[in-house]
Amino acid sequence: MVPKRLTFLIDPDGVVRRSYEVTDVGGHPDAVLADLRALSGN
């Protein structure tokens, strides 16, 4: 499946911590939030 969009998770220092080729627009926010929580240690 072709991605509908690209999203990047960037930390406060400007380092790209994760990139996403979004094919599931509905589930994407949950995936980003889970990764954000994991990276922040929460």
C-alpha distance matrix in Angstrom:
0.0 3.8 6.4 9.0 11.8 13.4 16.2 19.1 21.7 24.9 28.3 31.6 32.5 29.5 27.7 23.9 23.5 19.8 16.7 13.5 10.0 9.6 6.8 9.7 12.4 15.0 15.1 14.8 18.6 19.7 17.9 19.4 22.8 22.8 22.3 24.9 27.3 26.9 27.6 30.6 32.1 32.1
3.8 0.0 3.8 6.4 9.0 10.7 14.0 17.0 20.0 23.0 26.6 29.7 30.4 27.2 25.7 22.0 22.2 18.6 15.1 12.1 8.4 8.4 6.7 10.4 12.1 15.3 15.8 14.7 18.2 19.9 18.1 18.9 22.4 23.0 22.1 24.3 27.1 26.9 27.1 30.0 31.9 32.1
6.4 3.8 0.0 3.8 5.4 7.1 10.3 13.4 16.5 19.5 23.0 26.1 27.0 23.8 22.5 18.8 19.1 15.5 12.0 8.9 5.3 5.0 4.7 8.4 9.5 13.0 13.3 11.6 14.9 16.9 15.1 15.5 19.1 20.0 19.0 20.9 23.9 23.9 23.9 26.6 28.7 28.9
9.0 6.4 3.8 0.0 3.8 7.2 10.1 13.7 16.7 19.7 23.3 26.0 27.3 24.1 23.3 19.8 20.3 16.9 13.5 10.4 7.5 5.8 5.8 8.4 7.9 11.6 12.9 11.2 14.0 16.6 15.6 15.6 18.9 20.4 19.8 21.2 24.2 24.8 24.8 27.1 29.5 29.3
11.8 9.0 5.4 3.8 0.0 3.8 6.6 10.2 13.4 16.1 19.8 22.4 23.6 20.3 19.8 16.3 17.2 14.1 10.7 8.2 6.2 5.3 7.5 9.8 8.7 12.4 13.2 10.5 12.7 15.6 14.4 13.5 16.9 18.7 17.7 18.6 21.9 22.6 22.2 24.4 27.0 27.0
13.4 10.7 7.1 7.2 3.8 0.0 3.8 6.8 10.3 12.9 16.6 19.4 20.3 17.0 16.2 12.7 13.6 10.7 7.2 5.6 4.9 5.9 9.2 11.4 10.7 14.1 14.0 10.6 12.5 15.3 13.3 12.0 15.5 17.1 15.5 16.3 19.8 20.2 19.3 21.7 24.4 24.9
16.2 14.0 10.3 10.1 6.6 3.8 0.0 3.8 6.8 9.6 13.2 16.0 17.3 14.3 13.6 10.3 11.0 8.4 5.8 5.1 6.8 7.2 11.0 12.1 11.0 13.8 13.1 9.4 10.3 13.0 11.2 9.0 12.4 14.3 12.5 12.9 16.5 17.1 16.1 18.2 21.1 21.5
19.1 17.0 13.4 13.7 10.2 6.8 3.8 0.0 3.8 6.1 9.7 12.7 13.7 10.8 9.9 6.6 7.6 5.8 4.4 6.3 9.1 10.4 14.2 15.2 14.3 16.7 15.5 11.7 12.0 14.2 12.0 9.1 12.2 13.8 11.3 11.2 14.9 15.3 13.6 15.7 18.8 19.7
21.7 20.0 16.5 16.7 13.4 10.3 6.8 3.8 0.0 3.8 6.7 10.0 11.6 9.5 8.5 5.9 5.6 5.1 6.2 8.4 11.8 12.7 16.4 16.7 15.8 17.5 15.7 12.1 11.5 13.1 11.0 7.6 9.9 11.4 8.6 7.8 11.6 12.1 10.1 11.9 15.1 16.1
24.9 23.0 19.5 19.7 16.1 12.9 9.6 6.1 3.8 0.0 3.8 6.8 7.9 5.7 5.4 4.4 5.6 7.2 8.8 11.7 15.0 16.2 19.9 20.4 19.3 21.1 19.5 15.9 14.9 16.5 14.6 11.1 12.7 14.3 11.3 9.7 13.2 13.6 10.7 12.0 15.5 17.0
28.3 26.6 23.0 23.3 19.8 16.6 13.2 9.7 6.7 3.8 0.0 3.8 5.4 5.4 5.4 6.5 6.6 9.5 12.0 14.8 18.3 19.5 23.1 23.3 22.2 23.5 21.7 18.3 16.9 17.9 16.2 12.8 13.4 14.7 11.7 9.4 12.2 12.6 9.2 9.7 13.3 15.1
31.6 29.7 26.1 26.0 22.4 19.4 16.0 12.7 10.0 6.8 3.8 0.0 3.8 5.4 7.4 9.6 10.4 13.3 15.5 18.3 21.7 22.6 26.3 26.4 24.9 26.2 24.6 21.2 19.4 20.6 19.4 15.8 15.9 17.5 15.0 12.1 14.4 15.3 11.9 11.3 14.9 16.6
32.5 30.4 27.0 27.3 23.6 20.3 17.3 13.7 11.6 7.9 5.4 3.8 0.0 3.8 5.6 9.0 10.4 13.7 15.9 19.2 22.5 24.0 27.7 28.3 27.1 28.7 27.0 23.5 22.1 23.3 21.6 18.2 18.7 20.0 17.0 14.7 17.0 17.2 13.5 13.5 16.8 19.0
29.5 27.2 23.8 24.1 20.3 17.0 14.3 10.8 9.5 5.7 5.4 5.4 3.8 0.0 3.8 6.4 9.0 11.7 13.2 16.5 19.5 21.2 25.0 25.8 24.6 26.6 25.1 21.5 20.5 22.1 20.3 16.8 18.1 19.5 16.4 14.5 17.5 17.7 14.2 14.9 18.4 20.4
27.7 25.7 22.5 23.3 19.8 16.2 13.6 9.9 8.5 5.4 5.4 7.4 5.6 3.8 0.0 3.8 6.0 9.1 11.1 14.7 17.8 19.9 23.6 24.6 23.9 25.9 24.0 20.5 20.0 21.2 18.8 15.7 17.3 18.1 14.6 13.4 16.4 15.8 12.3 13.9 17.0 19.4
23.9 22.0 18.8 19.8 16.3 12.7 10.3 6.6 5.9 4.4 6.5 9.6 9.0 6.4 3.8 0.0 3.8 5.7 7.3 10.9 14.0 16.2 19.8 21.0 20.5 22.7 20.8 17.3 17.2 18.5 15.9 13.0 15.2 16.0 12.5 12.0 15.4 14.7 11.8 14.1 17.0 19.1
23.5 22.2 19.1 20.3 17.2 13.6 11.0 7.6 5.6 5.6 6.6 10.4 10.4 9.0 6.0 3.8 0.0 3.8 7.1 10.4 13.9 15.8 19.3 20.0 19.9 21.6 19.2 15.9 15.8 16.4 13.5 11.0 13.0 13.0 9.3 9.3 12.4 11.2 8.5 11.3 13.9 16.1
19.8 18.6 15.5 16.9 14.1 10.7 8.4 5.8 5.1 7.2 9.5 13.3 13.7 11.7 9.1 5.7 3.8 0.0 3.8 6.7 10.3 12.2 15.6 16.4 16.6 18.5 16.1 12.8 13.4 14.1 10.9 8.9 11.7 11.7 8.3 9.4 12.7 11.6 9.9 13.1 15.4 17.0
16.7 15.1 12.0 13.5 10.7 7.2 5.8 4.4 6.2 8.8 12.0 15.5 15.9 13.2 11.1 7.3 7.1 3.8 0.0 3.8 6.9 9.3 12.7 14.2 14.4 16.9 15.1 11.6 13.0 14.3 11.3 9.6 13.0 13.5 10.6 12.0 15.4 14.8 13.5 16.4 18.9 20.1
13.5 12.1 8.9 10.4 8.2 5.6 5.1 6.3 8.4 11.7 14.8 18.3 19.2 16.5 14.7 10.9 10.4 6.7 3.8 0.0 3.8 5.7 9.0 10.5 11.0 13.6 11.9 8.7 10.9 12.4 9.4 8.6 12.4 13.0 11.0 12.8 16.0 15.7 15.2 18.1 20.3 20.9
10.0 8.4 5.3 7.5 6.2 4.9 6.8 9.1 11.8 15.0 18.3 21.7 22.5 19.5 17.8 14.0 13.9 10.3 6.9 3.8 0.0 3.8 6.4 9.1 10.1 13.3 12.3 9.6 12.6 14.3 11.7 11.6 15.4 16.0 14.4 16.4 19.5 19.2 18.9 21.8 23.9 24.4
9.6 8.4 5.0 5.8 5.3 5.9 7.2 10.4 12.7 16.2 19.5 22.6 24.0 21.2 19.9 16.2 15.8 12.2 9.3 5.7 3.8 0.0 3.8 5.7 6.3 9.6 9.2 6.8 10.0 12.0 10.2 10.6 14.1 15.1 14.4 16.2 19.0 19.3 19.6 22.1 24.1 24.0
6.8 6.7 4.7 5.8 7.5 9.2 11.0 14.2 16.4 19.9 23.1 26.3 27.7 25.0 23.6 19.8 19.3 15.6 12.7 9.0 6.4 3.8 0.0 3.8 6.0 9.0 9.1 8.2 11.9 13.4 12.0 13.3 16.5 17.1 16.9 19.1 21.5 21.8 22.5 25.0 26.8 26.4
9.7 10.4 8.4 8.4 9.8 11.4 12.1 15.2 16.7 20.4 23.3 26.4 28.3 25.8 24.6 21.0 20.0 16.4 14.2 10.5 9.1 5.7 3.8 0.0 3.8 5.5 5.6 6.0 9.5 10.6 10.1 11.9 14.5 15.2 15.8 17.9 19.9 20.5 21.8 24.0 25.5 24.6
12.4 12.1 9.5 7.9 8.7 10.7 11.0 14.3 15.8 19.3 22.2 24.9 27.1 24.6 23.9 20.5 19.9 16.6 14.4 11.0 10.1 6.3 6.0 3.8 0.0 3.8 5.7 5.2 7.8 10.0 10.3 11.3 13.6 15.2 16.0 17.3 19.5 20.7 21.7 23.4 25.3 24.2
15.0 15.3 13.0 11.6 12.4 14.1 13.8 16.7 17.5 21.1 23.5 26.2 28.7 26.6 25.9 22.7 21.6 18.5 16.9 13.6 13.3 9.6 9.0 5.5 3.8 0.0 3.8 5.7 7.2 8.5 10.0 11.6 12.9 14.4 16.0 17.3 18.8 20.4 21.9 23.3 24.8 23.2
15.1 15.8 13.3 12.9 13.2 14.0 13.1 15.5 15.7 19.5 21.7 24.6 27.0 25.1 24.0 20.8 19.2 16.1 15.1 11.9 12.3 9.2 9.1 5.6 5.7 3.8 0.0 3.8 5.8 5.7 6.6 9.1 10.4 11.1 12.9 14.7 15.9 17.1 18.9 20.5 21.7 20.3
14.8 14.7 11.6 11.2 10.5 10.6 9.4 11.7 12.1 15.9 18.3 21.2 23.5 21.5 20.5 17.3 15.9 12.8 11.6 8.7 9.6 6.8 8.2 6.0 5.2 5.7 3.8 0.0 3.8 5.5 5.2 6.3 8.7 10.0 10.8 12.3 14.3 15.5 16.6 18.4 20.1 19.1
18.6 18.2 14.9 14.0 12.7 12.5 10.3 12.0 11.5 14.9 16.9 19.4 22.1 20.5 20.0 17.2 15.8 13.4 13.0 10.9 12.6 10.0 11.9 9.5 7.8 7.2 5.8 3.8 0.0 3.8 5.4 5.2 6.1 8.5 9.9 10.4 12.2 14.2 15.3 16.3 18.2 16.8
19.7 19.9 16.9 16.6 15.6 15.3 13.0 14.2 13.1 16.5 17.9 20.6 23.3 22.1 21.2 18.5 16.4 14.1 14.3 12.4 14.3 12.0 13.4 10.6 10.0 8.5 5.7 5.5 3.8 0.0 3.8 5.5 5.1 6.1 8.6 9.8 10.5 12.3 14.2 15.3 16.5 14.8
17.9 18.1 15.1 15.6 14.4 13.3 11.2 12.0 11.0 14.6 16.2 19.4 21.6 20.3 18.8 15.9 13.5 10.9 11.3 9.4 11.7 10.2 12.0 10.1 10.3 10.0 6.6 5.2 5.4 3.8 0.0 3.8 5.5 5.2 6.3 8.6 10.0 10.6 12.3 14.3 15.5 14.6
19.4 18.9 15.5 15.6 13.5 12.0 9.0 9.1 7.6 11.1 12.8 15.8 18.2 16.8 15.7 13.0 11.0 8.9 9.6 8.6 11.6 10.6 13.3 11.9 11.3 11.6 9.1 6.3 5.2 5.5 3.8 0.0 3.8 5.4 5.2 6.1 8.6 9.8 10.5 12.2 14.2 13.6
22.8 22.4 19.1 18.9 16.9 15.5 12.4 12.2 9.9 12.7 13.4 15.9 18.7 18.1 17.3 15.2 13.0 11.7 13.0 12.4 15.4 14.1 16.5 14.5 13.6 12.9 10.4 8.7 6.1 5.1 5.5 3.8 0.0 3.8 5.4 4.9 6.1 8.6 9.8 10.5 12.2 10.8
22.8 23.0 20.0 20.4 18.7 17.1 14.3 13.8 11.4 14.3 14.7 17.5 20.0 19.5 18.1 16.0 13.0 11.7 13.5 13.0 16.0 15.1 17.1 15.2 15.2 14.4 11.1 10.0 8.5 6.1 5.2 5.4 3.8 0.0 3.8 5.4 5.2 6.2 8.7 10.0 10.6 9.5
22.3 22.1 19.0 19.8 17.7 15.5 12.5 11.3 8.6 11.3 11.7 15.0 17.0 16.4 14.6 12.5 9.3 8.3 10.6 11.0 14.4 14.4 16.9 15.8 16.0 16.0 12.9 10.8 9.9 8.6 6.3 5.2 5.4 3.8 0.0 3.8 5.4 5.0 6.1 8.5 9.8 10.1
24.9 24.3 20.9 21.2 18.6 16.3 12.9 11.2 7.8 9.7 9.4 12.1 14.7 14.5 13.4 12.0 9.3 9.4 12.0 12.8 16.4 16.2 19.1 17.9 17.3 17.3 14.7 12.3 10.4 9.8 8.6 6.1 4.9 5.4 3.8 0.0 3.8 5.5 5.2 6.1 8.6 8.6
27.3 27.1 23.9 24.2 21.9 19.8 16.5 14.9 11.6 13.2 12.2 14.4 17.0 17.5 16.4 15.4 12.4 12.7 15.4 16.0 19.5 19.0 21.5 19.9 19.5 18.8 15.9 14.3 12.2 10.5 10.0 8.6 6.1 5.2 5.4 3.8 0.0 3.8 5.5 5.2 6.1 5.1
26.9 26.9 23.9 24.8 22.6 20.2 17.1 15.3 12.1 13.6 12.6 15.3 17.2 17.7 15.8 14.7 11.2 11.6 14.8 15.7 19.2 19.3 21.8 20.5 20.7 20.4 17.1 15.5 14.2 12.3 10.6 9.8 8.6 6.2 5.0 5.5 3.8 0.0 3.8 5.5 5.2 6.1
27.6 27.1 23.9 24.8 22.2 19.3 16.1 13.6 10.1 10.7 9.2 11.9 13.5 14.2 12.3 11.8 8.5 9.9 13.5 15.2 18.9 19.6 22.5 21.8 21.7 21.9 18.9 16.6 15.3 14.2 12.3 10.5 9.8 8.7 6.1 5.2 5.5 3.8 0.0 3.8 5.5 7.8
30.6 30.0 26.6 27.1 24.4 21.7 18.2 15.7 11.9 12.0 9.7 11.3 13.5 14.9 13.9 14.1 11.3 13.1 16.4 18.1 21.8 22.1 25.0 24.0 23.4 23.3 20.5 18.4 16.3 15.3 14.3 12.2 10.5 10.0 8.5 6.1 5.2 5.5 3.8 0.0 3.8 5.6
32.1 31.9 28.7 29.5 27.0 24.4 21.1 18.8 15.1 15.5 13.3 14.9 16.8 18.4 17.0 17.0 13.9 15.4 18.9 20.3 23.9 24.1 26.8 25.5 25.3 24.8 21.7 20.1 18.2 16.5 15.5 14.2 12.2 10.6 9.8 8.6 6.1 5.2 5.5 3.8 0.0 3.8
32.1 32.1 28.9 29.3 27.0 24.9 21.5 19.7 16.1 17.0 15.1 16.6 19.0 20.4 19.4 19.1 16.1 17.0 20.1 20.9 24.4 24.0 26.4 24.6 24.2 23.2 20.3 19.1 16.8 14.8 14.6 13.6 10.8 9.5 10.1 8.6 5.1 6.1 7.8 5.6 3.8 0.0
